[in-house]
Amino acid sequence: MRGDVLSSTTRVALITGGAGLIGSEVCAQLAAAGVSVVVNGRDRDRCEAAAGRVRAMSEHHQAVAAVADVSDYAECVRLVGEVEAAFGRLDMLIHCALSPTPGLTGPFERTDPARYAALMQQAVCAPMNICHAALPALKRSGGGSIVAFPSDAGKVAAPNQTMVGATRAAVMMFMRSLALEVSADAIRCNCIAPTYVDSPQMRSAMESGPHAARISSAAARARLGLPTPGELAALAVFLCSPAAGHLTGQVISVNGGLSAA
């Protein structure tokens, strides 16, 4: 990680999964708002490229890459330590890292029990790990904001989503409970829960693939349209801003009207 020591008034955000579809938009929009961003992921080249795109937006935008696997708690402690060493503080944690779920969707009886532990490590333990590692740094900065991205699968029961729904619901309740614990430290915790995201990948999946019919049906039922990565990022930026200073412990569904759970 490369970075200069910033003034105490410059806010710093750590974005896990920062090179991904949503994470990269969060990085860009936070940087545009004057926040210095740390782009985290497991692939150094992707993280460096994402950080470079942010810096290319303006000479005033600060972004650095930081490689770590947040499913490993020791890696999380190292990562947060590097952020504080480079920038002197941490004000925001946005957890955008999503876990792959091959072999874990479809009818429950056809899922692979050998993959359950790995799913829990990636989908549930990872956000817990990075929050645990980041809390002392957020407290030292005088408070801050944590935003996680589970999905509506954790709120709305659906067939063929048994394992995914259970892990997303776990993250939601973890964040809601954590919000009550850390509010006295001026730390706010919220979740953004999309269903489907309007992207080239989703539009391709609508045309072919095993879930094409289900995705196409959902897109048709979302009368307000499915959210884009940029729209989801804008909500994350808002939740980290002073304008959301009284919002904590919330799970906000962004699904264009597919449900109102």
Phi and psi in degrees as a GROMACS rama.xvg file:
@    title "Ramachandran Plot"
@    xaxis  label "Phi"
@    yaxis  label "Psi"
@TYPE xy
-118.07  136.673  ARG-2
-172.938  152.598  GLY-3
-98.1754  151.27  ASP-4
-65.2921  129.043  VAL-5
-98.2092  164.697  LEU-6
-68.6135  159.273  SER-7
-66.802  -13.2442  SER-8
-92.4059  -7.02522  THR-9
-86.0423  122.727  THR-10
-82.2755  148.16  ARG-11
-127.582  133.638  VAL-12
-122.198  138.878  ALA-13
-107.918  122.739  LEU-14
-116.297  108.657  ILE-15
-77.8129  146.89  THR-16
64.5335  29.5853  GLY-17
-70.4303  -11.5648  GLY-18
-97.6452  0.195899  ALA-19
-82.2108  -174.722  GLY-20
-59.25  -51.5941  LEU-21
-83.3736  -43.0724  ILE-22
-57.5029  -40.1459  GLY-23
-66.9468  -34.102  SER-24
-69.1302  -39.1075  GLU-25
-60.4579  -45.5501  VAL-26
-58.059  -47.3414  CYS-27
-63.8509  -43.5312  ALA-28
-74.1265  -34.4829  GLN-29
-65.7245  -42.4094  LEU-30
-61.734  -40.3469  ALA-31
-63.7086  -24.6815  ALA-32
-88.1521  4.78522  ALA-33
92.6549  13.1708  GLY-34
-95.0603  138.238  VAL-35
-82.5156  129.739  SER-36
-114.238  143.449  VAL-37
-111.982  116.153  VAL-38
-92.3225  109.272  VAL-39
-104.265  146.857  ASN-40
-175.552  -176.28  GLY-41
-97.6411  -14.3267  ARG-42
-105.552  112.154  ASP-43
-61.3813  -43.3543  ARG-44
-61.7856  -42.4585  ASP-45
-66.686  -39.9467  ARG-46
-66.4908  -43.3301  CYS-47
-62.7216  -40.4771  GLU-48
-65.6313  -42.0004  ALA-49
-64.4089  -42.7205  ALA-50
-63.974  -38.8601  ALA-51
-63.7408  -37.7753  GLY-52
-64.8941  -36.9545  ARG-53
-66.3098  -45.4337  VAL-54
-63.9332  -31.4965  ARG-55
-71.3345  -17.1297  ALA-56
-64.8918  -36.1455  MET-57
-165.878  149.393  SER-58
-66.822  -15.2127  GLU-59
-90.1007  -10.5444  HIS-60
-83.6784  129.068  HIS-61
-110.131  127.252  GLN-62
-151.354  136.528  ALA-63
-132.707  157.233  VAL-64
-97.4472  144.608  ALA-65
-143.723  111.789  ALA-66
-89.2339  128.302  VAL-67
-166.9  149.109  ALA-68
-97.8713  105.872  ASP-69
-75.2066  -2.19282  VAL-70
-76.9798  -8.80278  SER-71
-107.392  115.383  ASP-72
-61.6594  -39.7321  TYR-73
-60.2648  -35.9751  ALA-74
-66.1293  -36.6022  GLU-75
-65.0996  -43.5458  CYS-76
-61.9516  -43.0982  VAL-77
-62.7154  -43.6185  ARG-78
-60.7748  -49.8722  LEU-79
-63.7099  -38.157  VAL-80
-61.3075  -38.9967  GLY-81
-67.6213  -37.4611  GLU-82
-62.6187  -47.1904  VAL-83
-66.3966  -37.3329  GLU-84
-65.5374  -37.3059  ALA-85
-80.5157  -37.0284  ALA-86
-118.496  -12.6223  PHE-87
84.9805  -3.65576  GLY-88
-168.966  168.563  ARG-89
-143.187  126.942  LEU-90
-115.322  -23.5436  ASP-91
-143.21  139.334  MET-92
-125.726  119.217  LEU-93
-118.857  112.512  ILE-94
-94.1959  100.485  HIS-95
-106.798  -3.38583  CYS-96
-67.7834  121.467  ALA-97
-107.758  146.771  LEU-98
-93.3321  136.889  SER-99
-69.782  152.009  PRO-100
-130.028  38.3763  THR-101
-63.6695  137.117  PRO-102
78.6083  5.23342  GLY-103
-126.633  6.68223  LEU-104
-111.975  170.231  THR-105
93.5421  -176.526  GLY-106
-53.4359  137.091  PRO-107
-56.4465  -40.0255  PHE-108
-66.6821  -13.9512  GLU-109
-99.6683  -1.44488  ARG-110
-73.1015  164.104  THR-111
-102.084  104.804  ASP-112
-57.4937  -24.711  PRO-113
-65.7529  -16.0767  ALA-114
-100.387  -4.08133  ARG-115
-59.557  -47.2964  TYR-116
-63.1298  -40.6423  ALA-117
-65.1596  -38.873  ALA-118
-62.5085  -45.9455  LEU-119
-62.3069  -38.5829  MET-120
-63.7026  -43.5372  GLN-121
-78.6275  -42.0397  GLN-122
-90.5142  -28.2965  ALA-123
-113.653  -49.4897  VAL-124
-67.3843  -34.6128  CYS-125
-60.0441  -51.6779  ALA-126
-63.1873  -34.2363  PRO-127
-65.5611  -43.6246  MET-128
-57.729  -51.5082  ASN-129
-71.484  -32.8414  ILE-130
-65.7227  -44.1251  CYS-131
-60.8501  -41.8507  HIS-132
-71.0116  -32.1066  ALA-133
-85.1801  -24.2877  ALA-134
-55.6154  -46.1348  LEU-135
-59.9932  -37.0996  PRO-136
-68.3797  -40.8972  ALA-137
-63.1277  -40.1318  LEU-138
-63.689  -41.7095  LYS-139
-63.726  -25.9383  ARG-140
-86.4374  0.856309  SER-141
90.1788  14.5109  GLY-142
117.008  -176.365  GLY-143
164.175  -157.497  GLY-144
-137.338  139.842  SER-145
-120.62  130.376  ILE-146
-128.181  131.271  VAL-147
-118.705  154.429  ALA-148
-117.667  81.0835  PHE-149
-80.4279  -142.118  PRO-150
-151.11  168.681  SER-151
-63.6799  -11.6951  ASP-152
-60.1733  -22.2313  ALA-153
-83.7225  -7.37993  GLY-154
-114.515  -33.7665  LYS-155
-115.306  115.477  VAL-156
-65.3223  138.116  ALA-157
-150.09  144.51  ALA-158
-64.5855  151.174  PRO-159
71.1179  9.35051  ASN-160
-124.827  23.8083  GLN-161
-57.9052  -51.7078  THR-162
-72.7925  -44.0553  MET-163
-63.0026  -45.3261  VAL-164
-59.8674  -40.1766  GLY-165
-63.6  -41.338  ALA-166
-71.9281  -38.5095  THR-167
-66.8444  -39.1526  ARG-168
-63.9728  -36.227  ALA-169
-62.218  -42.1896  ALA-170
-65.8231  -40.918  VAL-171
-60.7831  -48.0003  MET-172
-68.9689  -34.9936  MET-173
-59.279  -47.6202  PHE-174
-67.541  -38.1735  MET-175
-66.1089  -42.7506  ARG-176
-68.5401  -41.0328  SER-177
-61.4187  -37.3212  LEU-178
-57.016  -39.357  ALA-179
-71.7308  -33.0024  LEU-180
-69.7535  -38.0311  GLU-181
-106.38  4.59202  VAL-182
-62.5199  -31.2064  SER-183
-66.1733  -18.7106  ALA-184
-96.2111  13.7357  ASP-185
62.0874  32.2218  ALA-186
-109.309  128.509  ILE-187
-109.721  142.316  ARG-188
-129.894  123.565  CYS-189
-139.982  159.909  ASN-190
-120.729  144.966  CYS-191
-112.629  125.586  ILE-192
-121.945  90.7442  ALA-193
-79.8163  168.923  PRO-194
-106.269  -77.025  THR-195
-112.202  151.106  TYR-196
-117.802  128.041  VAL-197
-68.1111  110.175  ASP-198
-154.502  164.721  SER-199
-58.0878  -35.9105  PRO-200
-64.1323  -42.0661  GLN-201
-69.3656  -40.4141  MET-202
-64.879  -33.5556  ARG-203
-67.5756  -39.4582  SER-204
-66.8958  -27.3144  ALA-205
-69.1324  -25.7173  MET-206
-85.9961  -29.869  GLU-207
-157.614  166.218  SER-208
110.959  168.193  GLY-209
-68.2459  -21.3418  PRO-210
-111.426  17.4622  HIS-211
-58.7829  -45.3814  ALA-212
-65.4556  -41.7682  ALA-213
-66.9399  -41.6946  ARG-214
-67.6548  -42.2453  ILE-215
-62.7953  -40.1843  SER-216
-64.3621  -42.552  SER-217
-63.4203  -43.0277  ALA-218
-62.5315  -36.6705  ALA-219
-70.0064  -32.7026  ALA-220
-80.8569  -16.2466  ARG-221
-81.9692  84.5281  ALA-222
-62.6212  -24.6785  ARG-223
-89.5559  -1.22945  LEU-224
88.59  150.202  GLY-225
-78.8113  147.588  LEU-226
-72.1882  148.867  PRO-227
-91.1424  163.209  THR-228
-56.1451  -38.0582  PRO-229
-64.9376  -36.7058  GLY-230
-69.4569  -38.7609  GLU-231
-65.9362  -39.3388  LEU-232
-63.4824  -39.3239  ALA-233
-61.2309  -36.7386  ALA-234
-67.9737  -39.6971  LEU-235
-61.5799  -42.2286  ALA-236
-62.7338  -42.4245  VAL-237
-60.2272  -44.9336  PHE-238
-64.6173  -22.502  LEU-239
-89.4481  -5.18226  CYS-240
-93.1415  162.739  SER-241
-59.0922  -26.3956  PRO-242
-62.6581  -22.0955  ALA-243
-103.957  24.6033  ALA-244
-59.7716  -19.2561  GLY-245
-107.958  8.87429  HIS-246
-98.9228  119.81  LEU-247
-155.553  153.625  THR-248
70.5787  21.6581  GLY-249
-103.122  147.445  GLN-250
-119.264  108.075  VAL-251
-102.114  114.739  ILE-252
-80.1849  135.582  SER-253
-129.83  94.5791  VAL-254
-139.779  10.7684  ASN-255
68.7653  14.7229  GLY-256
101.989  11.9943  GLY-257
-65.8454  -34.5947  LEU-258
-154.073  167.947  SER-259
-134.529  41.3022  ALA-260
